[in-house]
Amino acid sequence: MMNLKDKVIFITGASRGIGREIALRCARDGAKIAIAAKTAVPHPTLEGTIFTVAEEIKKVGGEALPLTVDVRDEVMVAEAIKNTIQTFGGIDILVNNASALNLSSTLDISMKRFDLIFSVNARATFLCSKLCIPYLKMASNPHILNLSPPLSMHPKWFQRHIAYTISKYGMSMCTLGMSEEFKADGIAVNSLWPKTVIATSAVSVNFPKPIFDCSRKPTIMADAAYVILTSNSKIVTGNFFIDEGVLKNHGVNDFTDYALNPGSQLYPDLYVEG
């Protein structure tokens, strides 16, 4: 089976949560991780900075390049990619993990917040992909993985939080379009989304505690991402994967350890049918 030893992986929003877990899972193979995130100094209430994650990566056998990046800033993203190339010699994988969550209704969301979620979700995914693709074209098994949901036009996914849905679907439309646009270059572009709510800081802030308590740990997303990123990029592209489905297809049948509170009734995530 393919592994990620010496692969260069650029991960946005990797200072905590799912991005951090993906970084650590890949680092266990000996991957070289560019940690592109805003948090360079400790947050008053949230754990993790680009530097603490860099230390964790090194401890499990990977190499780390902590980069202070606001993914809304084109110059900062371009500079971070340049630094990654200068340090590690290329880019094999891009993980568009950075995301802004806001479930406000049409009348409640401010345009400032609207612009934020579109800039971090749809625009940054497009921007980071656009700037990494010239280097991915030179890689032997290049992947882009977007942390975004399956596309569905069912009104229920729009009626309560249309702004957030459009911003996340913007990421998924990058998967849909770029997977075809760059298929001839052998660049895989896929999306990954959780079947259940994941216990991240964003969820703890935006969802009631009973829902957070019925969530899974971010490690399930990291393990599913690893399976995708070690697949053949010329074959596995244009997919909207669900974490549990990926792992079931890979032989995993017991998901108990992924539950934040084993035995609890897991709460399904947004955009997951059935």
NORJO-V545491 format. One record per pair of residues at least 24 apart in sequence whose C-alpha atoms are under 10 Angstrom apart, sorted by the first residue. I is the first residue (numbers start at 1). J is the second residue. D is the distance in Angstrom with one decimal. If there is no record, write none. Layout:
I,J,D ; I,J,D
This chain:
1,230,7.9 ; 1,231,8.7 ; 2,141,9.9 ; 2,227,9.5 ; 2,229,9.2 ; 2,230,5.5 ; 2,231,7.2 ; 2,232,8.6 ; 3,28,9.8 ; 3,29,6.5 ; 3,30,9.0 ; 3,31,9.0 ; 3,226,8.9 ; 3,227,9.4 ; 3,229,8.7 ; 3,230,5.8 ; 3,231,9.1 ; 4,28,8.6 ; 4,29,5.4 ; 4,30,6.7 ; 4,31,5.5 ; 4,32,8.8 ; 4,62,10.0 ; 4,92,9.5 ; 4,93,9.8 ; 4,226,8.8 ; 4,229,8.2 ; 4,230,6.9 ; 5,29,5.0 ; 5,30,4.5 ; 5,31,4.8 ; 5,32,7.9 ; 5,61,9.7 ; 5,62,8.4 ; 6,30,5.9 ; 6,31,4.7 ; 6,32,5.9 ; 6,33,9.4 ; 6,62,8.4 ; 6,63,8.6 ; 6,88,9.0 ; 6,92,9.5 ; 7,31,5.0 ; 7,32,5.9 ; 7,33,8.3 ; 7,62,9.9 ; 7,88,9.1 ; 7,90,8.8 ; 7,91,7.6 ; 7,92,5.9 ; 7,93,7.6 ; 7,139,9.2 ; 7,140,9.7 ; 7,141,9.3 ; 7,142,9.6 ; 8,32,4.7 ; 8,33,5.9 ; 8,34,7.5 ; 8,63,9.2 ; 8,64,9.7 ; 8,84,8.4 ; 8,85,9.0 ; 8,87,10.0 ; 8,88,6.8 ; 8,89,8.3 ; 8,90,6.6 ; 8,91,5.0 ; 8,92,5.2 ; 8,93,6.4 ; 8,94,8.7 ; 8,139,9.6 ; 8,142,9.9 ; 9,33,4.9 ; 9,34,6.1 ; 9,35,8.6 ; 9,64,9.7 ; 9,84,9.2 ; 9,88,9.7 ; 9,90,9.2 ; 9,91,6.2 ; 9,92,6.0 ; 9,93,4.7 ; 9,94,5.9 ; 9,95,7.4 ; 9,142,9.8 ; 9,143,9.3 ; 9,144,9.7 ; 9,229,9.9 ; 10,34,4.7 ; 10,35,6.5 ; 10,36,7.0 ; 10,65,9.4 ; 10,80,9.3 ; 10,81,8.0 ; 10,84,7.9 ; 10,91,7.0 ; 10,92,8.2 ; 10,93,6.2 ; 10,94,4.9 ; 10,95,6.2 ; 10,96,8.4 ; 10,97,10.0 ; 10,128,9.4 ; 10,132,8.9 ; 10,144,9.6 ; 11,35,5.6 ; 11,36,5.9 ; 11,37,8.3 ; 11,93,8.3 ; 11,94,6.0 ; 11,95,4.7 ; 11,96,6.3 ; 11,97,6.6 ; 11,98,8.2 ; 11,128,9.8 ; 11,145,9.5 ; 12,36,4.7 ; 12,37,5.7 ; 12,38,9.1 ; 12,67,9.6 ; 12,69,8.2 ; 12,70,9.1 ; 12,71,7.5 ; 12,77,9.7 ; 12,94,8.2 ; 12,95,6.4 ; 12,96,5.6 ; 12,97,5.3 ; 12,98,5.1 ; 12,99,8.8 ; 12,124,9.3 ; 12,125,9.2 ; 12,128,8.7 ; 13,37,4.6 ; 13,38,7.3 ; 13,39,8.6 ; 13,49,10.0 ; 13,50,9.0 ; 13,69,8.7 ; 13,70,9.0 ; 13,71,8.5 ; 13,95,9.2 ; 13,96,8.0 ; 13,97,5.7 ; 13,98,4.2 ; 13,99,7.4 ; 13,120,10.0 ; 14,38,9.2 ; 14,39,9.2 ; 14,48,9.1 ; 14,49,8.5 ; 14,50,7.2 ; 14,53,7.8 ; 14,54,9.7 ; 14,66,9.5 ; 14,95,9.4 ; 14,96,9.6 ; 14,97,7.4 ; 14,98,7.5 ; 15,39,6.6 ; 15,40,8.6 ; 15,47,8.5 ; 15,48,5.5 ; 15,49,4.9 ; 15,50,4.9 ; 15,51,8.1 ; 15,52,7.8 ; 15,53,6.0 ; 15,54,8.8 ; 15,66,9.1 ; 15,98,9.8 ; 16,46,8.5 ; 16,47,7.0 ; 16,48,5.5 ; 16,49,7.3 ; 16,50,8.4 ; 16,52,9.5 ; 16,53,7.8 ; 16,200,8.2 ; 16,201,8.3 ; 16,218,9.8 ; 17,47,9.3 ; 17,48,8.9 ; 17,97,9.7 ; 17,198,9.0 ; 17,199,7.9 ; 17,200,5.3 ; 17,201,7.0 ; 17,202,8.7 ; 17,217,9.0 ; 17,218,6.3 ; 17,219,9.0 ; 17,221,10.0 ; 17,222,9.9 ; 18,97,7.6 ; 18,98,9.4 ; 18,147,9.3 ; 18,198,8.5 ; 18,199,9.0 ; 18,200,7.3 ; 18,201,10.0 ; 18,217,8.7 ; 18,218,5.0 ; 18,219,7.2 ; 18,220,8.9 ; 18,221,6.7 ; 18,222,6.7 ; 18,225,9.9 ; 19,53,10.0 ; 19,95,8.2 ; 19,96,8.8 ; 19,97,5.9 ; 19,98,7.7 ; 19,147,9.5 ; 19,218,8.6 ; 19,219,9.9 ; 19,221,9.1 ; 19,222,8.0 ; 20,48,8.8 ; 20,49,9.7 ; 20,50,9.2 ; 20,53,6.8 ; 20,54,9.5 ; 20,56,9.3 ; 20,57,9.1 ; 20,97,9.6 ; 20,218,8.8 ; 20,219,9.4 ; 20,222,8.6 ; 21,53,9.4 ; 21,57,9.9 ; 21,217,9.6 ; 21,218,6.5 ; 21,219,5.9 ; 21,220,9.0 ; 21,221,8.0 ; 21,222,5.5 ; 21,223,8.6 ; 21,225,9.8 ; 22,95,8.9 ; 22,97,9.4 ; 22,218,8.5 ; 22,219,7.6 ; 22,220,9.5 ; 22,221,7.4 ; 22,222,4.3 ; 22,223,7.5 ; 22,224,9.1 ; 22,225,6.9 ; 22,226,7.4 ; 23,53,8.4 ; 23,54,9.2 ; 23,56,9.4 ; 23,57,7.2 ; 23,62,9.0 ; 23,64,9.3 ; 23,95,9.5 ; 23,222,8.0 ; 23,226,9.6 ; 24,53,8.2 ; 24,54,9.3 ; 24,56,7.3 ; 24,57,5.6 ; 24,58,9.1 ; 24,59,9.4 ; 24,60,7.3 ; 24,61,9.1 ; 24,62,8.1 ; 24,219,9.5 ; 24,222,8.3 ; 25,57,8.9 ; 25,60,8.8 ; 25,62,9.6 ; 25,219,8.4 ; 25,222,6.3 ; 25,223,7.0 ; 25,225,8.9 ; 25,226,7.1 ; 26,57,8.9 ; 26,60,9.6 ; 26,61,9.5 ; 26,62,7.8 ; 26,222,8.4 ; 26,223,9.1 ; 26,225,9.1 ; 26,226,6.7 ; 26,229,9.1 ; 26,230,9.7 ; 27,56,9.1 ; 27,57,5.8 ; 27,58,7.7 ; 27,59,9.1 ; 27,60,6.4 ; 27,61,6.0 ; 27,62,4.2 ; 27,63,7.2 ; 27,64,8.6 ; 28,57,7.9 ; 28,58,9.1 ; 28,59,9.0 ; 28,60,5.3 ; 28,61,5.5 ; 28,62,6.2 ; 28,63,9.9 ; 29,60,8.6 ; 29,61,7.1 ; 29,62,7.1 ; 30,57,9.1 ; 30,58,9.0 ; 30,60,8.1 ; 30,61,5.3 ; 30,62,4.3 ; 30,63,7.0 ; 31,57,9.1 ; 31,58,9.9 ; 31,61,8.0 ; 31,62,5.1 ; 31,63,6.4 ; 31,64,8.6 ; 32,57,8.9 ; 32,58,9.5 ; 32,61,9.5 ; 32,62,5.8 ; 32,63,4.5 ; 32,64,5.8 ; 32,65,7.8 ; 32,84,9.6 ; 32,87,9.8 ; 32,88,7.3 ; 32,91,9.4 ; 32,92,9.8 ; 33,57,7.9 ; 33,58,9.7 ; 33,62,7.3 ; 33,63,6.1 ; 33,64,4.9 ; 33,65,6.2 ; 33,66,8.3 ; 33,84,8.9 ; 33,88,9.1 ; 33,91,9.7 ; 33,93,9.6 ; 34,63,8.6 ; 34,64,6.0 ; 34,65,4.7 ; 34,66,6.1 ; 34,67,6.9 ; 34,80,8.4 ; 34,81,8.7 ; 34,83,9.1 ; 34,84,6.5 ; 34,85,9.9 ; 34,87,9.5 ; 34,88,9.0 ; 34,91,9.3 ; 34,94,9.6 ; 35,64,7.1 ; 35,65,6.0 ; 35,66,4.8 ; 35,67,5.7 ; 35,68,8.1 ; 35,69,8.8 ; 35,80,9.4 ; 35,84,9.6 ; 36,65,8.5 ; 36,66,6.6 ; 36,67,4.9 ; 36,68,6.0 ; 36,69,5.4 ; 36,70,8.1 ; 36,71,8.2 ; 36,76,9.8 ; 36,77,8.3 ; 36,80,7.3 ; 36,81,9.2 ; 36,84,9.9 ; 36,97,9.9 ; 36,98,9.0 ; 37,66,8.1 ; 37,67,6.6 ; 37,68,5.5 ; 37,69,4.9 ; 37,70,6.5 ; 37,71,7.6 ; 37,77,10.0 ; 37,97,9.9 ; 37,98,7.9 ; 38,67,8.2 ; 38,68,5.3 ; 38,69,5.1 ; 38,70,5.4 ; 38,71,8.1 ; 38,98,9.8 ; 39,67,9.4 ; 39,68,7.0 ; 39,69,8.4 ; 39,70,9.1 ; 40,66,8.6 ; 40,67,8.3 ; 40,68,6.2 ; 40,69,9.1 ; 41,68,9.9 ; 45,201,9.5 ; 46,201,7.2 ; 46,202,9.9 ; 47,201,9.0 ; 63,88,9.3 ; 64,88,9.7 ; 70,98,9.6 ; 70,120,8.7 ; 70,124,9.3 ; 71,96,9.9 ; 71,98,7.7 ; 71,99,9.6 ; 71,119,8.0 ; 71,120,6.4 ; 71,121,9.2 ; 71,123,8.7 ; 71,124,5.6 ; 71,125,8.5 ; 71,127,8.3 ; 71,128,7.8 ; 72,116,8.4 ; 72,117,9.9 ; 72,118,9.4 ; 72,119,5.6 ; 72,120,5.9 ; 72,121,9.2 ; 72,123,7.5 ; 72,124,5.9 ; 72,125,9.7 ; 72,127,8.6 ; 72,128,9.7 ; 73,119,9.1 ; 73,120,9.7 ; 73,124,8.5 ; 73,127,9.3 ; 74,124,8.5 ; 74,127,7.3 ; 74,128,8.6 ; 74,131,9.3 ; 77,124,9.0 ; 77,127,8.1 ; 77,128,6.9 ; 77,131,8.2 ; 77,132,9.8 ; 78,127,9.2 ; 78,128,8.3 ; 78,131,6.9 ; 78,132,8.9 ; 81,128,8.7 ; 81,131,7.7 ; 81,132,7.2 ; 81,135,9.5 ; 82,131,9.7 ; 82,132,9.7 ; 85,135,8.6 ; 89,135,9.7 ; 90,132,9.5 ; 90,135,6.3 ; 90,136,7.9 ; 90,138,8.1 ; 90,139,7.6 ; 91,132,7.3 ; 91,133,8.9 ; 91,134,9.3 ; 91,135,5.8 ; 91,136,5.9 ; 91,137,9.2 ; 91,138,8.4 ; 91,139,7.0 ; 91,142,8.2 ; 91,143,9.6 ; 92,132,9.1 ; 92,133,9.5 ; 92,135,7.6 ; 92,136,5.6 ; 92,137,8.7 ; 92,138,8.2 ; 92,139,5.3 ; 92,140,7.5 ; 92,141,6.8 ; 92,142,5.0 ; 92,143,6.8 ; 92,144,8.8 ; 92,187,9.6 ; 92,229,9.8 ; 93,132,8.7 ; 93,133,9.6 ; 93,135,9.5 ; 93,136,7.1 ; 93,139,8.6 ; 93,141,8.3 ; 93,142,5.6 ; 93,143,4.8 ; 93,144,5.8 ; 93,145,7.9 ; 93,187,9.4 ; 93,188,9.4 ; 93,229,7.7 ; 94,125,9.8 ; 94,128,8.0 ; 94,129,7.3 ; 94,132,7.3 ; 94,133,8.9 ; 94,136,8.4 ; 94,142,8.3 ; 94,143,6.4 ; 94,144,4.7 ; 94,145,6.3 ; 94,146,8.4 ; 94,189,9.4 ; 94,229,9.7 ; 95,125,9.0 ; 95,128,9.1 ; 95,129,9.1 ; 95,143,8.2 ; 95,144,5.8 ; 95,145,4.8 ; 95,146,6.1 ; 95,147,7.7 ; 95,189,9.9 ; 95,190,9.9 ; 95,191,9.7 ; 95,225,9.2 ; 95,229,9.5 ; 96,120,9.9 ; 96,121,8.8 ; 96,122,10.0 ; 96,124,8.1 ; 96,125,5.8 ; 96,126,9.1 ; 96,128,7.5 ; 96,129,8.1 ; 96,144,7.4 ; 96,145,6.1 ; 96,146,4.8 ; 96,147,6.2 ; 96,148,8.9 ; 96,171,8.7 ; 96,191,9.4 ; 97,121,8.8 ; 97,124,9.9 ; 97,125,8.5 ; 97,145,8.1 ; 97,146,6.4 ; 97,147,5.3 ; 97,148,8.5 ; 97,192,9.8 ; 98,124,8.2 ; 98,125,8.3 ; 98,146,9.2 ; 98,147,8.2 ; 99,124,8.9 ; 99,125,9.2 ; 99,147,8.3 ; 99,148,9.2 ; 99,167,9.5 ; 99,168,8.5 ; 99,171,9.8 ; 99,202,9.3 ; 100,164,8.5 ; 100,167,9.1 ; 100,168,9.2 ; 100,202,8.2 ; 101,164,6.9 ; 101,165,9.8 ; 101,167,9.6 ; 101,168,9.2 ; 101,202,6.9 ; 101,203,8.4 ; 101,205,9.6 ; 101,206,7.7 ; 102,161,7.9 ; 102,163,8.2 ; 102,164,6.1 ; 102,165,9.4 ; 102,202,9.3 ; 102,206,7.5 ; 103,160,7.4 ; 103,161,5.0 ; 103,162,8.2 ; 103,163,7.9 ; 103,164,6.2 ; 103,165,8.6 ; 103,206,7.8 ; 103,207,9.5 ; 104,160,7.3 ; 104,161,5.5 ; 104,162,8.3 ; 104,163,7.8 ; 104,164,7.9 ; 105,158,9.4 ; 105,159,7.9 ; 105,160,5.4 ; 105,161,4.8 ; 105,162,6.9 ; 105,163,7.7 ; 105,164,9.1 ; 106,159,8.9 ; 106,160,7.9 ; 106,161,6.9 ; 106,162,6.8 ; 106,163,7.2 ; 106,164,10.0 ; 108,161,9.7 ; 109,161,9.0 ; 109,163,8.2 ; 109,164,9.8 ; 111,163,9.9 ; 113,163,9.5 ; 113,164,10.0 ; 114,163,6.6 ; 114,164,8.0 ; 114,167,8.8 ; 115,163,9.5 ; 115,167,9.6 ; 116,167,9.7 ; 117,163,8.1 ; 117,164,6.9 ; 117,165,9.9 ; 117,166,9.6 ; 117,167,6.4 ; 117,168,8.6 ; 118,163,8.2 ; 118,164,7.9 ; 118,165,10.0 ; 118,166,8.2 ; 118,167,5.1 ; 118,168,8.2 ; 118,170,8.3 ; 118,171,9.6 ; 119,167,8.4 ; 120,167,8.6 ; 120,168,9.6 ; 120,171,9.9 ; 121,146,9.8 ; 121,147,9.5 ; 121,148,8.9 ; 121,164,8.9 ; 121,166,9.5 ; 121,167,5.7 ; 121,168,6.0 ; 121,169,8.9 ; 121,170,7.4 ; 121,171,6.4 ; 121,172,9.9 ; 122,148,9.8 ; 122,166,8.5 ; 122,167,5.4 ; 122,168,6.4 ; 122,169,7.7 ; 122,170,4.7 ; 122,171,4.8 ; 122,172,8.4 ; 122,173,8.8 ; 122,174,8.1 ; 123,167,8.6 ; 123,170,8.0 ; 123,171,8.0 ; 123,174,9.8 ; 124,171,8.8 ; 125,168,9.8 ; 125,170,8.5 ; 125,171,6.1 ; 125,172,9.4 ; 125,174,7.5 ; 125,175,9.6 ; 126,170,8.8 ; 126,171,7.5 ; 126,173,9.7 ; 126,174,6.6 ; 126,175,9.6 ; 126,178,9.4 ; 129,174,8.8 ; 129,178,8.9 ; 129,189,9.6 ; 130,178,9.7 ; 133,182,8.8 ; 133,185,9.7 ; 133,187,8.3 ; 136,185,8.9 ; 136,186,9.1 ; 136,187,7.0 ; 136,188,9.7 ; 137,182,8.8 ; 137,184,9.9 ; 137,185,6.1 ; 137,186,7.6 ; 137,187,6.9 ; 138,185,9.0 ; 138,186,9.8 ; 138,187,9.7 ; 139,185,9.9 ; 139,186,9.2 ; 139,187,8.7 ; 140,186,8.6 ; 140,187,9.2 ; 140,232,9.8 ; 140,233,8.9 ; 141,186,7.4 ; 141,187,7.3 ; 141,188,8.2 ; 141,229,8.8 ; 141,230,8.4 ; 141,231,8.4 ; 141,232,6.7 ; 141,233,5.5 ; 141,234,7.8 ; 142,185,9.1 ; 142,186,7.1 ; 142,187,5.1 ; 142,188,6.3 ; 142,189,8.8 ; 142,229,8.5 ; 142,230,9.7 ; 142,231,9.9 ; 142,232,8.8 ; 142,233,6.1 ; 142,234,8.8 ; 143,179,9.9 ; 143,186,8.8 ; 143,187,5.7 ; 143,188,4.7 ; 143,189,6.0 ; 143,190,7.9 ; 143,228,8.6 ; 143,229,6.4 ; 143,230,9.0 ; 143,231,9.0 ; 143,232,9.1 ; 143,233,6.3 ; 143,234,9.5 ; 143,236,9.4 ; 143,237,8.6 ; 144,175,8.4 ; 144,178,9.4 ; 144,179,9.0 ; 144,187,7.4 ; 144,188,6.0 ; 144,189,4.7 ; 144,190,6.4 ; 144,191,8.5 ; 144,228,9.9 ; 144,229,8.4 ; 144,233,9.4 ; 144,237,9.2 ; 145,175,8.2 ; 145,188,8.1 ; 145,189,5.9 ; 145,190,5.1 ; 145,191,5.6 ; 145,192,7.0 ; 145,225,7.9 ; 145,228,8.3 ; 145,229,7.8 ; 145,237,9.7 ; 145,239,9.9 ; 145,240,10.0 ; 146,171,6.7 ; 146,172,7.2 ; 146,174,8.4 ; 146,175,7.1 ; 146,189,7.7 ; 146,190,6.2 ; 146,191,4.6 ; 146,192,6.3 ; 146,193,8.7 ; 146,225,9.9 ; 146,240,9.3 ; 147,171,7.9 ; 147,172,8.3 ; 147,175,10.0 ; 147,190,8.7 ; 147,191,5.7 ; 147,192,5.1 ; 147,193,6.0 ; 147,194,9.0 ; 147,221,9.4 ; 147,225,9.4 ; 147,240,9.6 ; 147,241,9.6 ; 148,172,5.6 ; 148,173,9.3 ; 148,174,9.8 ; 148,175,8.9 ; 148,190,9.1 ; 148,191,5.6 ; 148,192,5.9 ; 148,193,5.6 ; 148,194,9.0 ; 148,240,8.1 ; 148,241,9.2 ; 148,242,9.8 ; 148,271,9.6 ; 149,173,9.8 ; 149,191,6.9 ; 149,192,6.8 ; 149,193,5.2 ; 149,194,8.2 ; 149,195,9.8 ; 149,240,6.9 ; 149,241,8.3 ; 149,242,8.3 ; 149,269,9.7 ; 149,270,8.3 ; 149,271,6.3 ; 149,272,7.9 ; 150,175,9.9 ; 150,176,10.0 ; 150,191,7.6 ; 150,192,8.3 ; 150,193,7.5 ; 150,239,8.6 ; 150,240,5.2 ; 150,241,7.6 ; 150,242,8.4 ; 150,271,6.8 ; 150,272,7.6 ; 150,273,9.4 ; 151,176,9.2 ; 151,240,8.1 ; 151,271,8.0 ; 151,272,9.8 ; 152,271,7.6 ; 152,272,9.3 ; 152,273,9.2 ; 154,271,9.3 ; 154,273,10.0 ; 156,270,9.9 ; 156,271,9.0 ; 157,270,7.5 ; 157,271,6.4 ; 157,272,9.6 ; 158,271,9.8 ; 165,270,9.4 ; 165,271,8.9 ; 172,238,9.7 ; 172,239,9.7 ; 172,240,8.0 ; 174,238,9.8 ; 175,237,8.7 ; 175,238,6.2 ; 175,239,7.8 ; 175,240,8.3 ; 176,237,9.3 ; 176,238,5.9 ; 176,239,8.0 ; 176,240,8.9 ; 177,238,8.3 ; 178,237,9.6 ; 178,238,8.2 ; 179,236,9.7 ; 179,237,6.0 ; 179,238,5.0 ; 179,239,8.6 ; 180,237,8.5 ; 180,238,7.3 ; 182,237,9.9 ; 183,233,8.9 ; 183,234,7.2 ; 183,235,9.2 ; 183,237,7.9 ; 183,238,9.0 ; 184,234,8.4 ; 185,233,9.7 ; 185,234,8.4 ; 186,232,9.1 ; 186,233,6.0 ; 186,234,4.8 ; 186,235,8.4 ; 186,236,9.8 ; 186,237,9.1 ; 187,232,9.6 ; 187,233,5.9 ; 187,234,6.7 ; 187,235,9.5 ; 187,236,9.5 ; 187,237,7.8 ; 188,228,9.5 ; 188,229,9.0 ; 188,231,9.2 ; 188,232,8.2 ; 188,233,4.6 ; 188,234,6.4 ; 188,235,7.7 ; 188,236,6.4 ; 188,237,4.6 ; 188,238,7.2 ; 188,239,9.2 ; 189,233,8.2 ; 189,234,10.0 ; 189,236,8.3 ; 189,237,5.2 ; 189,238,5.7 ; 189,239,7.6 ; 189,240,9.6 ; 190,225,10.0 ; 190,228,8.3 ; 190,229,9.5 ; 190,233,9.7 ; 190,236,7.9 ; 190,237,5.6 ; 190,238,5.2 ; 190,239,5.0 ; 190,240,6.2 ; 190,241,7.4 ; 191,225,9.4 ; 191,228,9.6 ; 191,237,9.1 ; 191,238,7.7 ; 191,239,6.2 ; 191,240,4.7 ; 191,241,5.9 ; 191,242,8.4 ; 192,221,7.9 ; 192,224,8.1 ; 192,225,7.3 ; 192,228,8.9 ; 192,239,8.3 ; 192,240,6.0 ; 192,241,4.7 ; 192,242,5.7 ; 192,243,6.6 ; 192,246,9.2 ; 193,221,7.8 ; 193,224,9.5 ; 193,225,9.7 ; 193,240,7.6 ; 193,241,6.3 ; 193,242,5.0 ; 193,243,6.1 ; 193,244,9.3 ; 193,269,8.7 ; 193,270,9.4 ; 193,271,8.8 ; 193,272,8.5 ; 194,218,9.3 ; 194,220,8.3 ; 194,221,6.8 ; 194,224,9.4 ; 194,241,8.5 ; 194,242,5.5 ; 194,243,5.1 ; 194,244,7.3 ; 194,245,9.4 ; 194,268,8.5 ; 194,269,6.6 ; 194,270,8.8 ; 194,271,9.4 ; 194,272,8.1 ; 195,221,9.7 ; 195,241,9.6 ; 195,242,5.9 ; 195,243,6.3 ; 195,244,6.4 ; 195,245,8.4 ; 195,266,9.4 ; 195,267,8.7 ; 195,268,5.9 ; 195,269,5.7 ; 195,270,8.4 ; 195,271,8.8 ; 195,272,6.2 ; 195,273,9.0 ; 195,274,9.7 ; 196,242,9.5 ; 196,243,8.9 ; 196,244,8.9 ; 196,259,9.7 ; 196,266,6.5 ; 196,267,5.5 ; 196,268,4.1 ; 196,269,4.5 ; 196,270,8.2 ; 196,272,8.3 ; 197,266,7.8 ; 197,267,5.9 ; 197,268,5.8 ; 197,269,4.6 ; 197,270,7.9 ; 198,258,9.7 ; 198,259,9.1 ; 198,260,8.7 ; 198,266,9.9 ; 198,267,9.2 ; 198,268,9.4 ; 198,269,8.0 ; 199,259,9.2 ; 199,260,7.2 ; 210,267,9.3 ; 211,265,9.6 ; 211,266,8.3 ; 211,267,6.3 ; 211,268,9.3 ; 211,269,9.9 ; 212,260,8.6 ; 212,261,9.8 ; 212,266,9.4 ; 212,267,8.3 ; 213,259,9.1 ; 213,260,6.7 ; 213,261,6.6 ; 213,262,9.9 ; 213,264,7.9 ; 213,265,9.3 ; 213,266,8.5 ; 213,267,8.9 ; 214,259,7.6 ; 214,260,6.9 ; 214,261,6.8 ; 214,262,8.8 ; 214,263,9.1 ; 214,264,5.8 ; 214,265,6.0 ; 214,266,4.7 ; 214,267,5.5 ; 214,268,9.0 ; 215,258,8.8 ; 215,259,6.3 ; 215,260,5.8 ; 215,261,7.7 ; 215,262,9.6 ; 215,264,8.5 ; 215,265,8.6 ; 215,266,5.8 ; 215,267,6.1 ; 215,268,8.3 ; 215,269,9.0 ; 216,255,9.3 ; 216,256,9.3 ; 216,257,8.8 ; 216,258,5.4 ; 216,259,4.3 ; 216,260,5.0 ; 216,261,7.9 ; 216,262,9.0 ; 216,266,7.6 ; 216,267,8.9 ; 217,257,8.6 ; 217,258,5.4 ; 217,259,6.0 ; 217,260,5.6 ; 217,261,9.3 ; 218,258,8.0 ; 218,259,9.6 ; 218,260,9.4 ; 219,257,9.6 ; 219,258,6.9 ; 219,259,9.8 ; 220,244,7.7 ; 220,247,8.5 ; 220,255,8.5 ; 220,257,9.3 ; 220,258,6.1 ; 220,259,9.1 ; 221,246,9.7 ; 221,247,9.5 ; 221,258,9.7 ; 223,247,7.6 ; 224,248,9.6 ; 224,250,9.0 ; 242,272,8.5
